[in-house]
Amino acid sequence: MKKSATPWQDKLHKNQHPLVKDGPEQWNLRFGGHLMLIASPALVCEKLRNIPRGEVITMSDLRRQLAADFGADYACPLTTGIFFRIAAEAAEEMRTAGTDSGLPWWRVIPDNHRLNTRLPGNGILQADLLRNEGFKISTKDMKTFSVLL
């Protein structure tokens, strides 16, 4: 688990409201459209709770689902990634303390299917949790794990 000056739980429960606004032009061109959603940690958690056991979604899928819920063209990739990490770290903070958060963060994978080494357990924990749900994990080396779909 990564250390943070502020507990991950505090970051997760920060009172933040989603916002739909005009996105930066380069992202508008890249993701298509003009309306960008800046979600919240709570919205990301809600989406995570709805991913069924034995299924995964990509970060792009997560962003598309969030944007669709608010009538936005896309969700901000930067803040969505930050909020996702907060959710994952807070869930592991709870698990370490002996409480189940109910947040299956490991079911969200990068678009390239490689496991994220910046998340709790440096990719190894995510690989183990996905294996427990029946996924095949390829290991190129000790630092690179990929989900085989």
C-alpha positions as CSV (number, residue, x, y, z in Angstrom):
1,M,0.0,0.0,0.0
2,K,1.3,3.4,-0.9
3,K,1.8,5.9,1.9
4,S,-0.1,9.1,1.9
5,A,0.0,12.1,4.3
6,T,-3.8,12.0,4.3
7,P,-5.5,8.7,4.9
8,W,-7.0,7.2,1.8
9,Q,-10.3,6.9,3.6
10,D,-10.4,10.7,4.1
11,K,-9.7,11.3,0.4
12,L,-12.4,8.8,-0.5
13,H,-15.0,10.5,1.6
14,K,-14.1,14.1,0.7
15,N,-17.3,16.0,-0.1
16,Q,-16.9,16.5,-3.9
17,H,-19.6,16.9,-6.5
18,P,-19.4,15.8,-10.1
19,L,-19.1,18.6,-12.7
20,V,-19.8,18.6,-16.4
21,K,-17.9,21.4,-18.3
22,D,-16.2,22.2,-21.5
23,G,-13.1,20.1,-21.8
24,P,-9.7,21.2,-23.1
25,E,-9.6,21.3,-26.9
26,Q,-6.9,18.6,-27.3
27,W,-9.0,16.2,-25.2
28,N,-12.1,17.1,-27.0
29,L,-10.4,16.1,-30.2
30,R,-8.9,13.0,-28.7
31,F,-12.1,11.7,-27.0
32,G,-14.7,13.3,-29.2
33,G,-17.1,15.9,-28.1
34,H,-16.9,18.9,-25.8
35,L,-18.6,18.1,-22.6
36,M,-16.2,16.5,-20.0
37,L,-17.3,15.0,-16.7
38,I,-15.1,15.5,-13.7
39,A,-16.5,12.7,-11.6
40,S,-15.9,12.1,-7.9
41,P,-14.5,9.3,-5.8
42,A,-18.0,8.4,-4.7
43,L,-19.2,7.9,-8.3
44,V,-16.2,5.8,-9.1
45,C,-16.9,3.6,-6.1
46,E,-20.5,3.2,-7.2
47,K,-19.4,1.9,-10.6
48,L,-16.8,-0.4,-9.0
49,R,-19.5,-2.0,-6.8
50,N,-21.5,-2.9,-9.9
51,I,-18.8,-4.9,-11.7
52,P,-19.9,-8.5,-11.2
53,R,-17.5,-11.2,-10.0
54,G,-15.7,-12.8,-12.9
55,E,-15.9,-9.8,-15.1
56,V,-13.5,-6.9,-15.8
57,I,-13.8,-3.6,-17.5
58,T,-11.1,-1.3,-18.8
59,M,-10.5,2.2,-17.6
60,S,-11.9,3.5,-20.9
61,D,-15.1,1.5,-20.2
62,L,-15.3,3.0,-16.7
63,R,-14.9,6.5,-18.1
64,R,-17.5,5.9,-20.8
65,Q,-20.0,4.6,-18.2
66,L,-19.4,7.6,-16.0
67,A,-19.8,10.1,-18.8
68,A,-23.0,8.4,-20.1
69,D,-24.6,8.7,-16.7
70,F,-24.2,12.5,-16.8
71,G,-24.8,13.2,-20.5
72,A,-21.2,14.1,-21.0
73,D,-19.2,13.2,-24.1
74,Y,-16.3,11.8,-22.0
75,A,-15.0,11.6,-18.5
76,C,-11.7,13.3,-17.6
77,P,-9.0,10.6,-17.8
78,L,-6.8,12.3,-15.3
79,T,-9.3,12.8,-12.5
80,T,-11.0,9.5,-13.1
81,G,-7.6,7.8,-12.7
82,I,-6.9,9.7,-9.5
83,F,-10.3,8.8,-8.1
84,F,-9.9,5.2,-9.1
85,R,-6.6,5.0,-7.2
86,I,-8.1,6.7,-4.2
87,A,-10.9,4.0,-4.2
88,A,-8.4,1.2,-4.6
89,E,-6.0,2.4,-1.9
90,A,-8.9,3.1,0.5
91,A,-10.3,-0.4,-0.1
92,E,-7.0,-1.9,0.8
93,E,-6.6,0.4,3.8
94,M,-9.9,-1.0,5.0
95,R,-8.9,-4.6,4.2
96,T,-5.7,-4.2,6.1
97,A,-7.7,-3.0,9.1
98,G,-10.0,-6.1,8.9
99,T,-13.0,-4.5,7.1
100,D,-14.4,-5.5,3.7
101,S,-15.0,-2.4,1.6
102,G,-17.1,-4.2,-1.0
103,L,-15.0,-2.4,-3.7
104,P,-13.7,-4.9,-6.3
105,W,-11.1,-2.4,-7.6
106,W,-9.1,-5.2,-9.2
107,R,-11.8,-5.7,-11.8
108,V,-10.8,-2.5,-13.6
109,I,-7.8,-3.0,-15.8
110,P,-5.9,-0.7,-18.1
111,D,-6.9,-0.6,-21.8
112,N,-3.7,-2.6,-22.7
113,H,-4.7,-5.3,-20.1
114,R,-1.4,-4.9,-18.3
115,L,-1.9,-4.7,-14.5
116,N,-1.2,-1.3,-12.9
117,T,1.9,-1.4,-10.7
118,R,0.9,1.9,-9.1
119,L,-2.1,0.3,-7.4
120,P,-2.0,-1.6,-4.1
121,G,0.3,-4.6,-4.3
122,N,2.2,-3.3,-7.4
123,G,0.1,-5.4,-9.8
124,I,0.8,-8.7,-7.9
125,L,-2.2,-8.3,-5.6
126,Q,-4.5,-7.5,-8.5
127,A,-3.2,-10.5,-10.4
128,D,-3.9,-12.8,-7.4
129,L,-7.4,-11.4,-6.9
130,L,-8.2,-11.8,-10.6
131,R,-6.8,-15.4,-10.5
132,N,-9.1,-16.1,-7.6
133,E,-12.0,-15.1,-9.9
134,G,-10.8,-17.5,-12.7
135,F,-8.9,-15.1,-14.9
136,K,-5.6,-16.2,-16.6
137,I,-2.7,-13.9,-15.9
138,S,0.3,-13.8,-18.1
139,T,3.6,-12.9,-16.5
140,K,6.3,-11.6,-18.9
141,D,8.6,-10.8,-16.0
142,M,8.2,-10.1,-12.3
143,K,7.0,-6.6,-13.0
144,T,4.7,-7.1,-16.0
145,F,1.3,-8.9,-15.6
146,S,-1.3,-9.0,-18.3
147,V,-4.9,-10.3,-18.1
148,L,-5.8,-12.8,-20.8
149,L,-9.4,-12.3,-21.8
